[in-house]
């Protein structure tokens, strides 16, 4: 009986394999180059390696099969692209915003927030959240960027003398404080242990998701959450969701104490400040979370929907920015001439503003901005994204069947020598206006592109300039760990596999 059942399942698998590979979809996919796939199992044997080896493998495959290659996971094909013309076809189509099934693995954490949702829900949420990143709101956020940067610099200088710091812990703590104080309207100054626990859970969660991603037999939620890996992820989810729900409850409490009068926009700041002091709560800024609460009051979103978006933005708003700051610092540390030139520009701006950083000053740092853009070229915070086109498409002279999972490897197009001469060289002047002319718009996409581009990219650039600029003004950077020796782990964001250290040497500035 048991042998009969096993024989039936084996026969069913073989028949399904034959239908897929010898049918229309299989013939179109198999016309695309790629490493040799095993019958039934496909290329699963290729990717069962460590997360650092997986990163190297994907980079090598991208070069070997330029500009497009396929992988099979059982009988499911995965395309991988890096040419800007192909990327434009995928990302630039307003009717093709469907994320791939890989994003389903994020559902236990984010459910269907802005990152993972699609269709009408995505459009509605995007419309609700867009005002949170309006230029007028960013003006208030810049105050927080500056305040947090100053606080970090004071803390570092209090240690006295040159100091060697693990950038991962230093910068991620800072960026988490910023996203909570700005987008969530909640300070973490008295939540140190909880903050650290949350950040650790974020790192472990990313690793858990990637490990599940390369093991299709764990895609089913029932199977996964019954496994040891699923048990660990359930524990991480309790930490992550508990942290964000605490922030949501705190903000709801604020609006209950103020009778929702600050949910309709900006009010007289002096009166607001006095009211807040009387209530014993901190001065309020318009926050992204406020827009969600206002929508909740209008029955446009429920409490679970609010948590979806808070979970999404808490992760995307702190982890991606932290990685960009870290790589920018390391690149500047290894390129002294570029670092000094950026510092001179920052000092001139600060001297013109009596030693203070301002929003107008941050807008007038073109060289520092080029340094950051070049860092994002070499080390894009999100190294790959994935889509599932709704109709057949033509990519690199191959016909791609509808609903084929297509991975866009941002890190590889950013280092393509066809578009970036000497791609491994750190050269901020690549982004001088005259050097950008004629460059394909989809060969540089650190914030994605098309209809689903990053809603917070201006927020991120202001924060990056505030943090890096403030550190440049107060410290010289010297390398301790070098980028050439760094291992990168395959994760939701680009992430060093080990601590990375830089020496910070205090500078005495006189205005």
C-alpha positions as CSV (number, residue, x, y, z in Angstrom):
1,X,0.0,0.0,0.0
2,X,2.7,2.4,1.0
3,X,4.8,1.5,-2.0
4,X,1.8,2.1,-4.2
5,X,1.2,5.6,-2.8
6,X,4.9,6.4,-3.2
7,X,4.9,5.1,-6.8
8,X,1.8,7.2,-7.5
9,X,3.5,10.4,-6.2
10,X,6.7,9.7,-8.0
11,X,4.8,9.2,-11.3
12,X,2.8,12.4,-10.7
13,X,6.1,14.4,-10.2
14,X,7.6,12.9,-13.4
15,X,4.4,13.7,-15.4
16,X,4.3,17.3,-14.0
17,X,8.1,17.7,-14.7
18,X,7.5,16.6,-18.3
19,X,4.5,18.9,-18.8
20,X,6.3,21.9,-17.5
21,X,9.6,21.4,-19.3
22,X,8.2,20.2,-22.6
23,X,5.2,22.6,-22.7
24,X,5.3,26.2,-24.0
25,X,6.6,27.7,-20.8
26,X,9.4,25.2,-20.4
27,X,10.5,25.5,-24.0
28,X,10.6,29.3,-23.7
29,X,12.5,29.2,-20.4
30,X,15.0,26.6,-21.4
31,X,16.0,28.7,-24.4
32,X,17.5,31.1,-21.9
33,X,21.1,30.2,-20.7
34,X,21.8,29.1,-17.2
35,X,23.6,26.4,-15.2
36,X,22.8,22.8,-15.8
37,X,19.6,21.8,-13.9
38,X,18.9,18.3,-12.5
39,X,15.7,16.5,-13.4
40,X,12.9,17.4,-11.0
41,X,15.2,19.2,-8.4
42,X,16.4,21.8,-10.9
43,X,19.2,24.0,-9.5
44,X,18.4,23.6,-5.9
45,X,21.7,21.8,-5.4
46,X,23.5,25.0,-6.6
47,X,22.1,27.3,-3.9
48,X,22.4,25.1,-0.8
49,X,25.4,26.9,0.4
50,X,26.2,29.5,3.1
51,X,24.7,33.0,2.8
52,X,28.2,34.5,2.0
53,X,28.9,31.8,-0.6
54,X,25.4,32.4,-2.1
55,X,26.2,36.1,-2.5
56,X,29.4,35.2,-4.4
57,X,27.6,32.5,-6.5
58,X,24.9,34.9,-7.7
59,X,27.5,37.5,-8.7
60,X,29.5,34.9,-10.6
61,X,26.4,33.6,-12.4
62,X,25.4,37.1,-13.4
63,X,28.8,37.7,-15.0
64,X,29.0,34.2,-16.6
65,X,25.5,34.3,-18.3
66,X,25.3,38.0,-18.9
67,X,22.8,39.6,-19.3
68,X,20.1,37.1,-18.4
69,X,20.0,33.6,-16.9
70,X,17.6,31.1,-15.5
71,X,17.4,28.8,-12.5
72,X,14.9,26.1,-11.8
73,X,13.6,25.4,-8.3
74,X,11.9,22.0,-8.8
75,X,9.5,22.9,-11.7
76,X,9.4,26.7,-11.0
77,X,11.7,28.9,-13.2
78,X,13.4,32.0,-11.8
79,X,14.8,34.5,-14.3
80,X,17.7,36.8,-13.3
81,X,18.3,40.1,-15.2
82,X,20.8,43.0,-15.0
83,X,20.7,44.9,-18.3
84,X,19.0,48.3,-17.9
85,X,16.9,47.8,-21.0
86,X,15.4,44.6,-19.5
87,X,15.0,46.2,-16.1
88,X,13.1,49.1,-17.7
89,X,10.7,46.6,-19.3
90,X,10.0,45.0,-15.9
91,X,10.0,48.0,-13.5
92,X,8.9,50.8,-15.9
93,X,5.6,49.2,-16.8
94,X,2.7,50.8,-14.8
95,X,0.6,47.7,-15.3
96,X,3.2,45.3,-14.0
97,X,3.5,46.0,-10.3
98,X,3.0,42.5,-9.1
99,X,5.7,41.3,-6.7
100,X,6.9,37.7,-7.0
101,X,6.0,34.8,-4.7
102,X,9.3,35.5,-2.8
103,X,7.6,38.3,-1.1
104,X,5.0,35.9,0.3
105,X,7.8,34.8,2.7
106,X,7.7,38.3,4.2
107,X,4.0,38.0,4.9
108,X,4.3,36.7,8.5
109,X,6.3,39.9,9.3
110,X,4.7,42.6,7.1
111,X,1.5,40.9,6.0
112,X,0.3,43.1,3.0
113,X,1.9,46.4,3.8
114,X,3.1,48.8,1.1
115,X,6.2,46.6,0.3
116,X,4.2,43.4,-0.3
117,X,0.7,44.5,-1.3
118,X,-0.5,45.0,-4.8
119,X,-3.5,46.2,-6.9
120,X,-6.1,48.4,-5.2
121,X,-4.8,47.9,-1.7
122,X,-1.3,49.1,-2.7
123,X,-2.7,52.1,-4.5
124,X,-4.9,53.1,-1.5
125,X,-2.0,52.7,1.0
126,X,0.4,54.7,-1.3
127,X,-2.1,57.5,-1.5
128,X,-2.6,57.6,2.3
129,X,1.2,57.6,3.0
130,X,2.5,59.9,0.3
131,X,1.8,63.1,2.2
132,X,4.0,61.9,5.0
133,X,7.0,62.5,2.7
134,X,5.9,65.9,1.3
135,X,8.7,68.4,1.3
136,X,7.1,70.5,4.0
137,X,7.0,67.5,6.3
138,X,10.6,66.7,5.5
139,X,11.5,70.1,6.8
140,X,10.4,69.0,10.3
141,X,12.1,65.7,9.9
142,X,15.5,67.3,9.1
143,X,15.4,68.8,12.6
144,X,15.4,65.2,14.0
145,X,18.2,64.1,11.7
146,X,20.3,67.0,12.9
147,X,19.4,66.5,16.6
148,X,20.2,62.8,16.5
149,X,23.4,63.3,14.6
150,X,24.5,65.9,17.2
151,X,23.6,63.5,20.1
152,X,25.7,60.7,18.5
153,X,28.7,63.0,18.0
154,X,28.6,64.2,21.6
155,X,28.4,60.6,22.8
156,X,31.4,59.7,20.6
157,X,33.5,62.7,21.7
158,X,32.8,62.0,25.3
159,X,34.8,58.8,24.9
160,X,37.8,61.1,24.3
161,X,40.6,60.6,21.8
162,X,40.6,58.4,18.7
163,X,38.1,55.6,19.0
164,X,37.5,52.4,17.0
165,X,33.8,51.6,16.5
166,X,31.8,48.7,15.1
167,X,29.7,50.6,12.6
168,X,26.9,48.1,12.5
169,X,25.8,48.7,16.1
170,X,26.6,52.4,16.2
171,X,24.8,53.4,13.0
172,X,21.8,51.1,13.2
173,X,21.0,52.3,16.7
174,X,21.0,55.9,15.4
175,X,18.8,55.2,12.3
176,X,16.2,53.3,14.4
177,X,16.0,56.3,16.7
178,X,15.5,58.6,13.7
179,X,12.7,56.5,12.0
180,X,10.8,56.3,15.3
181,X,11.2,59.9,16.2
182,X,10.1,61.1,12.7
183,X,7.8,58.7,10.9
184,X,6.3,57.3,14.1
185,X,6.4,60.4,16.4
186,X,7.8,58.3,19.2
187,X,11.2,58.7,21.0
188,X,13.3,55.6,21.9
189,X,15.5,57.5,24.3
190,X,14.2,55.5,27.3
191,X,13.8,52.2,25.4
192,X,17.5,51.1,25.0
193,X,17.2,47.4,25.8
194,X,14.0,47.0,23.8
195,X,15.6,48.8,20.9
196,X,18.6,46.5,20.9
197,X,16.4,43.4,21.1
198,X,14.3,44.7,18.1
199,X,17.4,45.3,16.0
200,X,18.8,41.9,16.8
201,X,15.5,40.3,15.8
202,X,15.5,42.2,12.5
203,X,18.9,40.8,11.6
204,X,17.9,37.2,12.6
205,X,14.6,37.6,10.7
206,X,16.4,38.5,7.5
207,X,18.6,35.5,7.7
208,X,15.6,33.2,8.5
209,X,13.7,34.5,5.4
210,X,16.6,34.0,3.0
211,X,17.2,30.5,4.3
212,X,13.6,29.7,3.7
213,X,13.8,31.3,0.3
214,X,16.4,28.8,-1.0
215,X,14.4,25.8,0.5
216,X,11.1,25.6,-1.4
217,X,10.0,22.6,0.6
218,X,9.5,25.1,3.4
219,X,7.4,27.6,1.4
220,X,4.1,26.1,2.8
221,X,3.3,27.9,6.1
222,X,2.0,24.8,7.8
223,X,5.2,22.9,7.0
224,X,7.5,25.8,7.9
225,X,6.0,26.8,11.2
226,X,6.0,23.1,12.3
227,X,9.7,23.0,11.7
228,X,12.5,24.2,14.1
229,X,13.2,27.1,11.7
230,X,9.5,28.1,11.9
231,X,9.5,27.9,15.7
232,X,12.5,30.3,15.8
233,X,10.8,32.7,13.4
234,X,7.6,32.7,15.5
235,X,9.7,33.8,18.5
236,X,11.2,36.6,16.4
237,X,7.8,37.7,15.2
238,X,6.6,38.1,18.8
239,X,9.5,40.5,19.4
240,X,9.1,42.4,16.2
241,X,5.3,42.8,16.4
242,X,5.4,43.5,20.1
243,X,7.9,46.4,19.6
244,X,5.8,48.0,16.8
245,X,2.5,47.6,18.6
246,X,4.0,49.4,21.6
247,X,4.8,52.3,19.4
248,X,1.4,52.3,17.8
249,X,-0.3,52.2,21.3
250,X,1.9,55.1,22.5
251,X,0.9,57.3,19.5
252,X,-2.8,56.4,19.9
253,X,-2.6,57.4,23.5
254,X,-1.1,60.7,22.5
255,X,-4.0,61.5,20.3
256,X,-6.5,60.4,22.9
257,X,-5.0,62.9,25.4
258,X,-5.1,65.7,22.8
259,X,-8.7,64.8,21.6
260,X,-7.4,64.1,18.0
261,X,-6.9,67.8,17.4
262,X,-3.5,67.2,15.8
263,X,-4.7,64.7,13.2
264,X,-5.9,67.4,10.8
265,X,-2.5,69.0,10.0
266,X,-0.3,71.6,11.4
267,X,-1.4,73.9,14.1
268,X,0.0,76.9,15.9
269,X,3.4,75.6,17.2
270,X,3.5,77.8,20.3
271,X,0.0,76.9,21.4
272,X,0.7,73.2,20.7
273,X,4.0,73.3,22.7
274,X,2.2,74.8,25.7
275,X,-0.6,72.2,25.4
276,X,1.9,69.4,25.2
277,X,3.8,70.6,28.3
278,X,0.5,70.8,30.2
279,X,-0.2,67.2,29.3
280,X,3.3,66.1,30.2
281,X,4.0,64.7,26.8
282,X,6.7,65.6,24.2
283,X,6.3,68.2,21.5
284,X,4.6,66.7,18.5
285,X,5.6,66.6,14.8
286,X,3.4,65.4,12.0
287,X,4.3,61.8,11.5
288,X,3.5,59.0,9.0
289,X,1.8,57.1,11.8
290,X,-0.5,60.1,12.4
291,X,-1.8,59.8,8.8
292,X,-2.5,56.1,9.4
293,X,-4.4,56.9,12.7
294,X,-6.4,59.6,10.9
295,X,-7.3,57.1,8.2
296,X,-8.3,54.6,11.0
297,X,-10.7,57.3,12.4
298,X,-12.3,57.4,8.9
299,X,-12.6,53.6,8.7
300,X,-10.1,53.5,5.8
301,X,-7.7,51.2,7.6
302,X,-7.9,48.9,10.7
303,X,-5.4,48.4,13.5
304,X,-3.9,45.4,11.7
305,X,-3.4,47.5,8.6
306,X,-1.6,50.2,10.7
307,X,0.7,47.5,12.1
308,X,1.5,46.3,8.5
309,X,2.7,49.7,7.5
310,X,4.5,50.4,10.8
311,X,6.3,47.1,10.6
312,X,7.3,47.8,6.9
313,X,8.6,51.3,7.5
314,X,10.3,50.5,10.8
315,X,12.4,47.9,8.9
316,X,12.9,49.8,5.6
317,X,13.4,53.2,7.2
318,X,16.2,52.2,9.5
319,X,18.0,49.1,8.2
320,X,18.5,50.2,4.6
321,X,19.7,53.7,5.6
322,X,22.1,52.3,8.2
323,X,23.8,50.1,5.6
324,X,24.2,53.0,3.2
325,X,25.8,55.2,6.0
326,X,28.1,52.3,6.9
327,X,29.4,51.7,3.4
328,X,29.8,55.5,2.8
329,X,31.9,55.9,5.9
330,X,34.1,52.9,5.0
331,X,34.6,54.2,1.4
332,X,35.5,57.7,2.6
333,X,37.9,56.2,5.2
334,X,39.7,54.3,2.4
335,X,39.8,57.3,0.1
336,X,41.4,60.1,2.0
337,X,41.4,62.7,-0.8
338,X,37.7,62.3,-1.4
339,X,37.0,62.4,2.4
340,X,39.0,65.6,2.8
341,X,37.2,67.3,-0.2
342,X,33.8,66.3,1.3
343,X,34.8,67.6,4.7
344,X,35.9,71.0,3.3
345,X,32.5,71.4,1.6
346,X,30.7,70.5,4.9
347,X,32.9,72.9,6.9
348,X,32.2,75.7,4.5
349,X,28.5,75.1,4.9
350,X,28.7,74.9,8.7
351,X,30.9,78.0,9.0
352,X,28.4,79.9,6.9
353,X,25.6,78.9,9.4
354,X,27.5,79.6,12.7
355,X,28.5,76.0,13.1
356,X,24.9,74.7,12.7
357,X,23.5,72.3,10.3
358,X,20.3,73.4,8.5
359,X,18.0,72.1,5.9
360,X,19.1,74.7,3.4
361,X,22.7,73.8,4.2
362,X,22.0,70.1,3.5
363,X,20.6,71.1,0.2
364,X,23.9,72.8,-0.7
365,X,26.3,69.9,-0.4
366,X,26.6,68.7,-4.0
367,X,29.9,66.9,-3.5
368,X,28.8,65.0,-0.4
369,X,25.7,64.0,-2.3
370,X,27.8,62.6,-5.1
371,X,29.8,60.7,-2.6
372,X,26.6,59.1,-1.2
373,X,25.3,58.3,-4.7
374,X,28.5,56.6,-5.6
375,X,28.4,54.6,-2.4
376,X,24.8,53.5,-3.3
377,X,26.1,52.5,-6.7
378,X,28.7,50.2,-5.3
379,X,26.6,49.0,-2.3
380,X,22.9,49.5,-3.0
381,X,21.0,49.0,0.3
382,X,18.6,46.6,-1.5
383,X,20.7,44.6,-3.9
384,X,17.9,42.8,-5.7
385,X,14.1,43.0,-6.1
386,X,11.7,40.6,-7.7
387,X,8.6,40.9,-10.0
388,X,6.1,38.7,-11.6
389,X,5.0,40.2,-15.0
390,X,1.3,39.8,-15.8
391,X,1.9,39.2,-19.5
392,X,4.5,37.8,-21.9
393,X,7.5,40.1,-22.3
394,X,10.5,40.4,-24.6
395,X,13.8,40.5,-22.6
396,X,17.2,40.3,-24.2
397,X,15.7,38.8,-27.4
398,X,13.9,36.0,-25.4
399,X,10.2,35.8,-24.8
400,X,9.4,35.6,-21.1
401,X,6.1,33.9,-20.3
402,X,3.6,35.7,-18.1
403,X,3.8,35.1,-14.4
404,X,7.5,34.2,-14.5
405,X,9.4,35.2,-11.4
406,X,12.0,37.7,-12.5
407,X,14.8,38.9,-10.2
408,X,16.3,42.3,-10.9
409,X,19.9,42.3,-9.6
410,X,20.5,46.0,-8.8
411,X,24.0,45.4,-7.5
412,X,25.1,43.9,-10.8
413,X,23.7,46.6,-13.1
414,X,25.4,49.1,-10.8
415,X,28.8,47.5,-11.6
416,X,28.3,46.7,-15.3
417,X,31.4,47.9,-17.1
418,X,29.3,48.6,-20.2
419,X,27.7,51.5,-18.4
420,X,30.3,52.2,-15.6
421,X,33.9,52.4,-16.7
422,X,36.2,50.9,-14.0
423,X,33.1,49.9,-12.0
424,X,35.0,48.9,-8.9
425,X,36.6,52.3,-8.5
426,X,35.0,54.8,-6.0
427,X,34.5,58.0,-8.1
428,X,31.9,60.5,-6.9
429,X,32.4,62.6,-10.1
430,X,30.5,59.9,-12.0
431,X,27.5,61.9,-10.9
432,X,28.5,65.3,-12.2
433,X,25.7,66.5,-14.4
434,X,27.9,66.3,-17.6
435,X,28.9,62.7,-16.7
436,X,25.2,61.6,-16.3
437,X,24.2,62.7,-19.8
438,X,23.3,59.8,-22.0
439,X,23.4,57.3,-19.2
440,X,20.5,54.8,-19.3
441,X,18.1,55.8,-16.5
442,X,17.7,52.2,-15.4
443,X,21.4,51.5,-14.9
444,X,21.3,53.3,-11.5
445,X,18.3,52.4,-9.4
446,X,19.3,52.3,-5.7
447,X,15.7,53.3,-4.8
448,X,14.1,51.0,-7.4
449,X,12.3,52.7,-10.2
450,X,8.9,53.0,-11.9
451,X,5.6,53.1,-10.2
452,X,6.9,51.1,-7.2
453,X,9.9,53.2,-6.5
454,X,10.9,54.0,-2.9
455,X,8.4,56.4,-1.3
456,X,11.0,57.6,1.2
457,X,14.0,58.3,-1.0
458,X,14.1,62.0,-0.3
459,X,13.8,61.3,3.4
460,X,16.7,58.9,3.1
461,X,19.0,61.3,1.2
462,X,18.4,64.0,3.7
463,X,19.2,61.7,6.6
464,X,22.3,60.3,4.8
465,X,23.7,63.8,4.3
466,X,22.9,64.9,7.8
467,X,24.6,61.9,9.5
468,X,27.6,61.6,7.2
469,X,28.1,65.3,7.0
470,X,27.9,65.7,10.8
471,X,30.5,62.9,11.3
472,X,32.8,64.4,8.7
473,X,32.7,67.7,10.4
474,X,33.6,66.2,13.8
475,X,35.8,63.3,12.9
476,X,38.4,62.0,10.5
477,X,37.8,58.5,9.3
478,X,40.6,55.9,9.1
479,X,40.1,52.3,8.0
480,X,40.5,49.4,10.4
481,X,38.5,46.8,8.4
482,X,38.8,47.1,4.6
483,X,36.1,46.5,2.1
484,X,38.3,44.2,0.1
485,X,38.3,41.8,3.1
486,X,34.6,42.1,3.8
487,X,32.3,39.2,3.3
488,X,28.7,40.1,2.4
489,X,25.8,37.9,3.4
490,X,22.7,37.3,1.3
491,X,20.0,39.1,3.1
492,X,17.0,41.4,2.6
493,X,19.5,44.2,2.5
494,X,23.2,44.3,1.7
495,X,24.9,43.4,4.9
496,X,28.4,42.6,6.1
497,X,28.7,39.1,7.5
498,X,30.8,40.3,10.4
499,X,31.5,43.5,12.4
500,X,33.2,46.3,10.4
501,X,35.3,48.8,12.3
502,X,36.5,52.3,11.5
503,X,38.7,54.6,13.5
504,X,37.1,58.0,14.3
505,X,39.6,60.8,15.2
506,X,38.0,63.9,16.7
507,X,38.4,67.3,15.0
508,X,38.3,70.6,16.9
509,X,36.3,73.1,14.8
510,X,36.3,76.9,15.4
511,X,33.8,79.0,13.6
